[in-house]
Amino acid sequence: MNAQSGNASWAQRSTAAVWHPCSQMKDYEALPPIPIARAQGVWLEDFDGKRYIDGISSWWTNIFGHGHPHIRRAVTNQHETLDHVLMAGFTHEAGVRLAERLIALTPAPLTRCFYADNGSSAVEAALKMSFHYWHNKGQQRPRFISLRGSYHGETLGALAVGDVALYKSTYEPLLMRNIVVEGADAFDRPAGATWAERAADQIKHMRTALENHAGEVAAVIVEPLVQCAGHMRMYDAEYLRLLRGVCDEFDVHLIFDEIAVGFGRTGTLFTTEQAGVCPDLMCLSKGITGGTMTLATVLATDDIYNAFYDDYTKLNAFLQSHSYTGNPIACAAANATLDLFEQSDVIGNNRMLGQAMEDAVADLREHPNVADIRRSGMILAIELAQTDGTPFDWQQRRGRRAYAAALDAGVLLRPLGEVIYFMPPYVITPDEIGQMTDAARAGIAAAVA
Ligand SMILES: *Cc1c(COP(=O)(O)O)cnc(C)c1O
């Protein structure tokens, strides 16, 4: 490999020209970006031939491994017949089929599929739809409620309903005033209480907020079961059942942001199956195309849809659009992804893989710096703390040490603060799980040293 085509050259050119996302660019002086030349299955390969297991599915998108032949074929075929056409006034086969399939796979009350082109834009659409619904009913309801530690994306509306200070605090003056309510995650569950008891206890906060803001709240938005970016906080489905109840009682919409947890990640195709409830609006993205293309949808109920449907007496129609709304190639990739769920028992196989991840780190529960290990389906999180249980000082950036050590061991893990987590593609093998968990051990050793 000559110097012009190896890692160092691409890394140097990248930091000179690319402003990388979610990065302090100065960090790249110590640890340059890793240029990836190709990827197959769970493996990423750099320009020097070193291979890494993609332990976080490239930011939670890649659920069936890189370069999956079925998805690749679908993308190629679609590109050869129809690359792109606008979806206002026009339509296309891939988009129609995908909408029909998503409507069939999600709870019966969700009957309409609105396309967007990334997760944040889907959240924006859902918030606007809810607000606009009440507007069309003659009510002004400009407020939203979300949960402590939530994350819904980084455009201004999505950021406003999130609660991760790292991403949000700088922009606070630009954001709409959101109402944040304590959720029911494991972080502060009292010793001895079951998660269900915790849920019943914590729903009181939501009830109080709904009482205090009666008539001004359009919707409650949540990441069902796992608040991923908010350090993989997990909570019980019972909370979602109770939440549906109070939203009905106070007549506000419930929005499920399944952008990270949808498509099998938590042990069912969608979390609605575990919760046994249906939201009024449901956002999907990330895994929807198997991690190949950017696409998102908002699924809506008849009740919401009908509030926008009329003759031109008022501005009732929902006029949001993005240039690449419902891009046919992305829809084809999504249809191919759904085929893969139909062709084999992905969810059943994931149960085995999730258990294998848990078994592989069982001994770490005894580690003096492991404060918690928690799992939901194909997400496993290991939370590090000082030996007395108090959190590490964030400025010590111990998670970053774990990241570097895991890379040396050939695994991409990207801790959230001091939470090391696995969120691998569903095609990972038990052997590769072993390699991934060994890298996490090396990462933990480096982090707590
Ligand atoms: C990633 C994510 C988003 C934002 O999606 P983007 O495609 O990154 O804009 C929104 N909600 C949740 C729960 C996410 O994990």
The ligand as a MOL file (V3000), in Angstrom:
LIG
                    3D

  0  0  0     0  0            999 V3000
M  V30 BEGIN CTAB
M  V30 COUNTS 15 15 0 0 0
M  V30 BEGIN ATOM
M  V30 1 C -30.9740 9.1100 15.2960 0
M  V30 2 C -32.2480 9.4770 15.9010 0
M  V30 3 C -33.0160 10.5480 15.3990 0
M  V30 4 C -32.5410 11.4500 14.2920 0
M  V30 5 O -32.3580 10.7760 13.0870 0
M  V30 6 P -31.3450 11.4110 12.0170 0
M  V30 7 O -31.5350 10.5800 10.8040 0
M  V30 8 O -29.9720 11.2600 12.6330 0
M  V30 9 O -31.7340 12.8240 11.8260 0
M  V30 10 C -34.2410 10.8010 15.9830 0
M  V30 11 N -34.6960 10.0410 16.9910 0
M  V30 12 C -33.9890 9.0160 17.4980 0
M  V30 13 C -34.5750 8.2010 18.6020 0
M  V30 14 C -32.7320 8.7100 16.9940 0
M  V30 15 O -32.0120 7.7300 17.5310 0
M  V30 END ATOM
M  V30 BEGIN BOND
M  V30 1 1 1 2
M  V30 2 1 2 3
M  V30 3 2 2 14
M  V30 4 1 3 4
M  V30 5 2 3 10
M  V30 6 1 4 5
M  V30 7 1 5 6
M  V30 8 2 6 7
M  V30 9 1 6 8
M  V30 10 1 6 9
M  V30 11 1 10 11
M  V30 12 2 11 12
M  V30 13 1 12 13
M  V30 14 1 12 14
M  V30 15 1 14 15
M  V30 END BOND
M  V30 END CTAB
M  END
